[in-house]
Amino acid sequence: MESQVPNFCQANEQRTCITVCAPSDRCKCDCEEVRRVLEKEIAASDLGVTVGAMKVGCNGECPYGVLVGFPQRGFFYEQVDRERAKEVVKGTLAHGHILYDLLHVDPLKSTSGKILYDRSGFIATIDDSFCMVKVAQYFLQFEEGVSCGKCVPCRVGSVELREILERIIEGGGEPEDLQRLDLVCKAMQDAPYCDFARTTSGPVVAILKHFYSEFEKHVDQKVCPAGACAGLPKEVEQEKEEREGEE
């Protein structure tokens, strides 16, 4: 019997149809069990859908429980347990029904529906195609022009962070840029006139903490693991070129 991709999932999309958050050393959520249930139910329903992964940085508080994302549609489900995972497959994937009691909705935040950030230090992207350096840049651009300019850490720091990130994304990053990012973020966290500098730099702090290796690859290896930075090759492409050169 030929598997049928449901209308909810677009077969010609490069993005996967469904993702689930990944475990970490501090993770308290049962995300691996939810993943197993999703994969089992998808196979049983013959939907032909692969369960992808998110990029998640978590301090162990897991404010949203187990997250399930839908990259093609741009929304998250939260607090998904193994029983609700069955409903996700049978209701949403198979028939396109939105389970509104699971839908993540935060009217106080206007960030992209494909990125979650919480001031506890939690951050997640709806799938693993995101470049975390560009995600950090996105948050800074989102706040650009909002600072009152009364204090140096906020007025100067936010501009310097944007300049450093732009340089790294374009392929011109140097090791001292990583040190500078850390120093500027600390100044914006520890010595601002008001809380705005902490709010502005908070996502960058979280991303540096959880995804520092991506920044190092941009700077030291001059590659973008996600292949999202126009000025840098994708990591797998560079490895392929190196192997061909050796041959």
Backbone torsions as a table, in degrees:
resi	resn	phi	psi	omega
1	MET	NA	128.6	-178.5
2	GLU	-76.5	130.6	-179.7
3	SER	-67.5	147.9	-177.6
4	GLN	-114.8	118.6	174.9
5	VAL	-78.5	123.0	-177.0
6	PRO	-65.5	158.5	179.2
7	ASN	-60.1	-27.7	179.2
8	PHE	-60.1	-34.5	179.4
9	CYS	-99.6	129.7	-179.8
10	GLN	-92.0	113.9	-174.4
11	ALA	-63.5	-27.4	-177.0
12	ASN	-89.4	1.3	179.1
13	GLU	-76.7	141.0	175.2
14	GLN	-74.6	-30.3	178.4
15	ARG	-74.1	145.8	174.3
16	THR	-67.4	163.1	-175.7
17	CYS	-84.5	-36.2	-175.5
18	ILE	-142.2	143.3	178.1
19	THR	-135.0	164.3	175.0
20	VAL	-139.6	146.7	-177.9
21	CYS	-63.5	152.0	-175.6
22	ALA	-100.6	150.0	179.6
23	PRO	-73.5	156.1	173.8
24	SER	-136.8	177.7	-179.4
25	ASP	-61.5	-30.6	-177.1
26	ARG	-99.0	-0.5	-173.8
27	CYS	-67.4	133.1	177.6
28	LYS	-108.2	-0.7	-175.3
29	CYS	-91.2	155.6	-178.6
30	ASP	-91.5	50.6	-172.9
31	CYS	-68.1	-33.7	179.9
32	GLU	-66.5	-38.7	177.6
33	GLU	-66.9	-40.5	176.9
34	VAL	-62.2	-40.5	177.6
35	ARG	-60.5	-44.8	-179.4
36	ARG	-61.5	-41.4	179.3
37	VAL	-65.0	-44.4	178.8
38	LEU	-58.3	-47.4	-178.4
39	GLU	-64.5	-39.8	179.6
40	LYS	-65.2	-45.4	-178.2
41	GLU	-69.0	-35.9	178.0
42	ILE	-64.5	-43.2	178.6
43	ALA	-65.1	-41.4	-179.1
44	ALA	-65.3	-32.6	-179.9
45	SER	-88.1	-2.4	178.2
46	ASP	55.5	46.1	-176.5
47	LEU	-87.7	-18.5	178.5
48	GLY	66.9	32.2	-178.1
49	VAL	-111.6	134.3	177.2
50	THR	-94.6	137.4	177.9
51	VAL	-87.1	115.4	-179.6
52	GLY	-90.3	-172.8	-177.1
53	ALA	-120.3	153.1	171.5
54	MET	-96.9	169.0	164.6
55	LYS	-102.8	121.0	-173.5
56	VAL	-131.7	132.0	170.9
57	GLY	-117.8	119.8	-173.3
58	CYS	-137.9	138.3	177.5
59	ASN	-88.3	5.7	178.5
60	GLY	103.1	-3.8	-178.7
61	GLU	-83.9	-23.3	177.6
62	CYS	45.2	64.2	-174.2
63	PRO	-65.4	-18.0	-177.1
64	TYR	-114.4	11.2	-176.5
65	GLY	64.2	-149.1	176.0
66	VAL	-79.5	125.3	179.6
67	LEU	-96.7	137.4	170.8
68	VAL	-122.6	128.6	-176.8
69	GLY	-113.9	156.5	177.2
70	PHE	-127.9	84.7	-173.4
71	PRO	-57.2	-36.2	-179.0
72	GLN	-68.7	-25.6	-176.8
73	ARG	-105.8	-18.7	174.1
74	GLY	78.8	39.7	174.6
75	PHE	-147.8	162.9	-179.4
76	PHE	-115.2	149.9	159.5
77	TYR	-102.2	146.1	177.0
78	GLU	-125.1	164.0	178.8
79	GLN	55.3	41.8	179.6
80	VAL	-85.7	124.0	173.6
81	ASP	-107.2	-176.3	-173.5
82	ARG	-65.8	-34.5	179.4
83	GLU	-71.3	-41.6	179.0
84	ARG	-69.7	-26.0	177.7
85	ALA	-60.9	-35.9	176.8
86	LYS	-62.9	-40.5	178.8
87	GLU	-67.0	-34.2	178.5
88	VAL	-59.5	-43.2	-179.2
89	VAL	-71.7	-51.2	-175.0
90	LYS	-71.0	-34.9	-177.6
91	GLY	-89.9	-55.7	-173.7
92	THR	-80.6	-54.6	-176.3
93	LEU	-68.6	-43.9	-174.8
94	ALA	-78.2	-33.9	-172.6
95	HIS	-126.1	-4.5	176.9
96	GLY	77.9	15.6	-179.9
97	HIS	-83.7	127.9	178.1
98	ILE	-83.3	128.0	177.7
99	LEU	-89.6	92.4	-168.6
100	TYR	-66.0	-26.1	178.5
101	ASP	-73.2	-14.7	175.4
102	LEU	-98.9	-15.0	-173.4
103	LEU	-65.0	129.2	176.5
104	HIS	-79.4	117.7	178.7
105	VAL	-134.5	124.9	176.6
106	ASP	-132.2	97.0	-176.7
107	PRO	-66.9	-12.2	-178.8
108	LEU	-88.3	-6.7	-179.1
109	LYS	-120.1	136.8	-177.2
110	SER	-115.0	20.9	179.1
111	THR	-76.5	171.6	-178.5
112	SER	-54.7	142.6	176.9
113	GLY	-68.0	-6.5	-178.6
114	LYS	-102.1	3.1	179.0
115	ILE	-134.7	131.8	174.8
116	LEU	-113.2	137.9	175.7
117	TYR	-141.8	136.7	178.6
118	ASP	-129.5	142.0	-175.5
119	ARG	-65.9	-7.5	172.7
120	SER	-69.7	-11.7	-177.5
121	GLY	106.4	5.6	178.2
122	PHE	-82.8	136.0	174.7
123	ILE	-146.8	140.6	179.6
124	ALA	-146.3	140.9	171.2
125	THR	-108.1	149.3	-169.3
126	ILE	-66.6	-21.4	170.4
127	ASP	-151.4	-178.7	-173.6
128	ASP	-92.6	15.6	179.3
129	SER	-84.5	-6.9	-176.7
130	PHE	-79.6	139.4	168.9
131	CYS	-86.9	122.2	-174.1
132	MET	-72.7	-22.1	173.9
133	VAL	-68.0	-41.1	178.2
134	LYS	-71.2	-29.7	174.6
135	VAL	-64.7	-42.4	176.2
136	ALA	-60.7	-42.8	177.8
137	GLN	-62.2	-39.9	179.6
138	TYR	-57.7	-46.3	-178.0
139	PHE	-64.2	-38.0	178.7
140	LEU	-69.6	-39.7	177.5
141	GLN	-65.5	-32.7	179.9
142	PHE	-62.6	-32.4	-178.6
143	GLU	-98.6	1.8	-175.0
144	GLU	-61.2	133.9	176.7
145	GLY	83.3	2.8	-177.4
146	VAL	-94.9	-25.5	-177.6
147	SER	-59.0	141.1	178.2
148	CYS	-74.7	-20.1	176.5
149	GLY	81.9	11.7	-176.8
150	LYS	-74.6	-26.4	-177.0
151	CYS	-124.2	149.9	-176.3
152	VAL	-64.8	-44.6	-178.8
153	PRO	-54.6	-38.3	-178.6
154	CYS	-83.1	-48.5	-174.8
155	ARG	-64.2	-45.5	-177.7
156	VAL	-90.2	-39.4	-175.0
157	GLY	-61.7	-44.9	-178.1
158	SER	-64.2	-36.5	177.6
159	VAL	-66.6	-43.4	-178.6
160	GLU	-65.9	-39.5	177.5
161	LEU	-60.0	-43.8	179.9
162	ARG	-63.3	-39.8	-179.4
163	GLU	-66.6	-41.4	-179.8
164	ILE	-65.2	-45.9	-179.0
165	LEU	-63.6	-39.3	177.9
166	GLU	-62.6	-40.4	179.6
167	ARG	-64.7	-42.1	179.9
168	ILE	-65.1	-43.3	-178.8
169	ILE	-63.8	-34.7	-178.9
170	GLU	-82.0	-3.5	176.4
171	GLY	96.7	6.2	-178.1
172	GLY	-104.5	15.1	-178.0
173	GLY	-69.7	144.7	177.7
174	GLU	-121.5	157.9	-179.2
175	PRO	-52.7	-35.8	179.7
176	GLU	-66.7	-21.6	176.4
177	ASP	-64.2	-36.4	178.6
178	LEU	-67.2	-40.1	177.0
179	GLN	-65.8	-39.1	-179.5
180	ARG	-66.6	-40.0	176.5
181	LEU	-56.0	-46.1	-178.9
182	ASP	-63.8	-43.2	-178.9
183	LEU	-65.7	-43.7	-179.1
184	VAL	-66.2	-42.2	178.2
185	CYS	-61.3	-40.6	178.8
186	LYS	-63.8	-40.5	178.4
187	ALA	-64.2	-40.5	-179.4
188	MET	-71.0	-25.5	178.0
189	GLN	-84.1	-34.9	-169.7
190	ASP	-99.5	-24.2	-170.5
191	ALA	-133.8	37.9	179.1
192	PRO	-88.9	163.9	176.3
193	TYR	-72.4	-37.2	178.5
194	CYS	-139.0	-175.0	-173.9
195	ASP	-79.6	-6.2	-174.9
196	PHE	-63.5	-39.9	179.6
197	ALA	-63.0	-38.3	176.9
198	ARG	-65.1	-41.5	179.7
199	THR	-65.1	-42.5	-178.4
200	THR	-65.2	-43.3	-176.3
201	SER	-85.8	-13.2	-176.4
202	GLY	-53.8	-49.3	178.7
203	PRO	-61.3	-36.9	179.3
204	VAL	-65.6	-40.8	177.5
205	VAL	-59.5	-46.4	-179.1
206	ALA	-64.2	-42.0	-178.0
207	ILE	-67.8	-42.0	177.2
208	LEU	-61.3	-39.2	-178.4
209	LYS	-65.4	-45.9	-171.8
210	HIS	-92.0	-22.2	-173.1
211	PHE	-131.0	34.5	-177.1
212	TYR	-59.8	-33.4	-178.0
213	SER	-62.4	-30.4	177.7
214	GLU	-67.4	-38.6	177.3
215	PHE	-64.8	-41.8	179.5
216	GLU	-62.2	-39.6	179.3
217	LYS	-66.0	-37.8	176.2
218	HIS	-62.0	-39.7	-173.8
219	VAL	-87.4	-50.1	-173.0
220	ASP	-81.5	-41.5	-176.4
221	GLN	-100.2	-9.2	-179.6
222	LYS	56.8	44.9	175.1
223	VAL	-133.2	154.3	172.7
224	CYS	-110.1	110.0	-177.2
225	PRO	-53.8	-34.0	-178.4
226	ALA	-86.6	-11.5	-178.3
227	GLY	69.7	27.2	-175.4
228	ALA	-101.3	-10.8	-178.5
229	CYS	-97.4	118.3	-175.1
230	ALA	-61.2	-29.4	-176.8
231	GLY	-84.0	-0.1	-176.9
232	LEU	-135.0	145.1	176.1
233	PRO	-74.9	158.8	173.7
234	LYS	-73.4	148.1	-174.4
235	GLU	-55.8	-46.4	-177.5
236	VAL	-66.7	-31.4	178.7
237	GLU	-67.9	-39.9	178.8
238	GLN	-65.9	-41.5	179.3
239	GLU	-62.1	-39.1	178.6
240	LYS	-63.7	-43.5	179.5
241	GLU	-63.4	-38.5	-179.9
242	GLU	-66.3	-40.4	179.0
243	ARG	-65.3	-41.3	178.9
244	GLU	-65.0	-36.5	178.8
245	GLY	-66.6	-35.9	179.3
246	GLU	-68.2	-33.7	-179.6
247	GLU	-73.0	NA	NA
